[in-house]
Amino acid sequence: MKKEFNTIANLVEKKSKVLDVGCGDGELMKYINENITNDIRGLEISKSNVQKCVAKGLTVIEGDAEKDLKQFPNSSFDYVILSQTLQAFLDPENVISELLRVGKKAIVTIPNFGYWKVRIHLLFKGTMPITKDLPNEWYNTPNLHMCTIKDFVNYCNKKNIKINSKNLSYKNLFSQLGIFVIEK
């Protein structure tokens, strides 16, 4: 199991109701199902990954998170997990809003483009550049959305989203992955 999945699973409280959005082949779901709570469901866009999940005995719905999270009632889950998928959505603002509507808390992981090895390209500023050719913030550009831990924190602050994490400035430089527990 990926180290990231172990960290995520440790953030989920026992006997919680969980939705894993973009659950892939169900590796994380299976671990949570066996060790944390058996009240877990998945939402996955790939038909072949849905079949892999079902073969593992997991409950998964085939669907697109950008459109299909709307089918879930408000606060219908204790935790909604979105692991390294946010940057792939056309409208990550909407996805985050839906995660926080559907779940009481959301666990979001992002690849950190502020990692020290990538910083040379970001000129040590720590956020994605905004230029004449790239005039948008990471969360509203029509292109693929790359962001840093600092960008995500700034977004959450701007939208009054509570983040349950510490030492984020340090992590912006030295972490390849940002892992956040967020809530309204």
C-alpha positions in Angstrom: 0.0 0.0 0.0 1.2 3.5 -0.8 2.6 5.5 2.2 0.1 8.2 1.3 -2.8 5.8 1.8 -1.6 4.9 5.3 -1.5 8.5 6.2 -5.0 9.1 4.8 -6.4 6.1 6.6 -5.0 7.3 9.9 -7.0 10.5 9.5 -10.3 8.7 9.2 -12.1 8.0 12.5 -13.3 4.4 13.3 -16.8 3.6 12.2 -17.1 6.7 10.0 -19.1 6.9 6.8 -16.7 7.5 4.0 -16.8 8.3 0.3 -13.6 7.9 -1.8 -13.9 10.1 -4.9 -11.7 9.0 -7.7 -11.0 5.7 -5.9 -9.0 4.1 -8.7 -8.6 0.4 -8.3 -9.9 0.5 -4.7 -6.6 -0.1 -2.9 -7.2 2.7 -0.3 -10.9 1.7 0.0 -10.0 -1.9 0.7 -7.6 -0.9 3.4 -10.1 1.4 5.1 -12.8 -1.2 4.8 -10.7 -3.8 6.5 -9.1 -1.6 9.2 -11.1 1.5 9.9 -14.8 1.3 8.8 -16.8 -0.9 6.6 -19.2 1.9 5.7 -17.2 3.1 2.6 -18.2 3.8 -0.9 -16.4 4.9 -4.0 -17.0 7.1 -7.0 -14.8 6.3 -10.0 -14.8 7.6 -13.6 -12.9 4.6 -15.1 -15.1 1.6 -16.0 -12.2 -0.8 -15.7 -11.3 0.5 -12.2 -14.9 0.2 -11.1 -14.8 -3.5 -12.2 -11.6 -4.0 -10.2 -13.2 -2.5 -7.1 -16.4 -4.6 -7.5 -14.1 -7.7 -7.9 -12.7 -6.8 -4.5 -16.1 -6.7 -3.0 -16.2 -2.9 -2.8 -19.2 -0.6 -3.3 -18.4 1.7 -6.2 -20.5 3.9 -8.5 -19.2 4.7 -12.0 -19.3 8.5 -12.4 -17.6 11.8 -12.9 -17.0 13.7 -9.7 -17.5 17.1 -11.4 -21.0 16.1 -12.3 -22.1 13.3 -10.1 -21.3 14.5 -6.6 -24.5 16.4 -6.9 -26.5 13.2 -6.5 -25.4 12.8 -2.8 -27.3 14.6 0.0 -25.8 17.2 2.2 -23.5 15.9 5.0 -24.2 12.3 3.9 -20.6 11.2 4.8 -18.3 11.9 7.7 -15.3 12.0 5.4 -14.9 12.4 1.6 -11.5 11.5 0.3 -10.0 13.0 -2.9 -6.5 11.7 -3.4 -4.2 13.4 -6.0 -7.1 14.2 -8.3 -8.0 17.8 -7.7 -5.5 19.2 -10.2 -7.1 17.1 -13.0 -10.6 18.7 -12.8 -11.7 21.5 -15.1 -13.4 23.2 -12.1 -11.6 22.3 -8.9 -13.5 25.1 -7.0 -16.8 23.3 -7.7 -15.3 19.9 -6.7 -14.1 21.3 -3.4 -17.4 22.9 -2.7 -19.2 19.6 -3.4 -16.8 17.7 -1.2 -17.5 20.0 1.7 -21.3 19.8 1.0 -21.4 16.0 0.8 -18.9 15.4 3.6 -18.6 16.8 7.1 -14.8 16.7 6.5 -12.8 16.2 3.3 -9.3 14.7 3.1 -7.6 16.2 0.0 -4.2 15.3 -1.2 -2.4 17.2 -4.0 1.0 16.9 -5.6 3.1 19.9 -4.4 4.5 21.9 -7.2 6.3 24.0 -4.6 8.6 21.0 -3.7 12.2 22.1 -3.6 13.1 20.3 -6.7 10.4 22.1 -8.7 11.1 25.5 -7.1 13.8 26.4 -9.6 10.9 26.7 -12.1 8.9 28.8 -9.6 11.8 31.1 -8.8 11.6 30.4 -5.1 8.4 32.3 -4.6 6.4 29.2 -3.6 3.2 29.8 -5.6 2.3 29.1 -9.2 3.3 32.0 -11.4 0.7 34.5 -12.8 1.9 36.1 -16.0 0.4 37.7 -19.1 0.1 34.3 -20.7 -1.1 32.6 -17.5 -3.3 35.3 -16.0 -5.4 33.0 -13.7 -5.0 31.5 -10.2 -4.3 27.8 -10.1 -8.0 27.0 -9.2 -9.7 28.9 -12.0 -7.5 28.5 -15.0 -8.9 26.6 -18.0 -5.7 24.5 -18.2 -4.6 21.6 -16.0 -4.4 23.0 -12.4 -1.1 22.7 -10.8 -0.6 24.2 -7.3 1.6 24.3 -4.3 0.7 23.6 -0.7 0.9 27.4 -0.2 -1.6 27.9 -3.1 -4.0 25.5 -1.6 -3.7 27.1 1.9 -4.3 30.6 0.3 -7.4 29.3 -1.5 -8.8 27.8 1.7 -8.2 31.0 3.6 -9.8 33.1 0.8 -12.9 30.7 0.8 -13.1 30.5 4.7 -12.3 26.8 4.6 -10.8 25.4 7.8 -7.6 23.4 7.4 -6.6 21.0 10.1 -2.8 21.0 9.4 0.3 22.6 10.9 3.8 23.7 9.7 2.5 24.2 6.1 5.2 26.8 5.2 7.9 24.2 5.9 6.0 21.5 4.1 5.6 23.8 1.0 9.3 23.5 0.4 10.1 20.0 1.6 7.0 17.9 0.9 6.2 16.2 -2.5 2.6 15.8 -1.4 0.1 18.0 0.5 -2.4 16.2 2.7 -5.2 18.3 4.1 -8.2 17.7 6.3 -10.6 20.5 5.4 -14.1 21.5 6.6 -16.5 24.4 6.4 
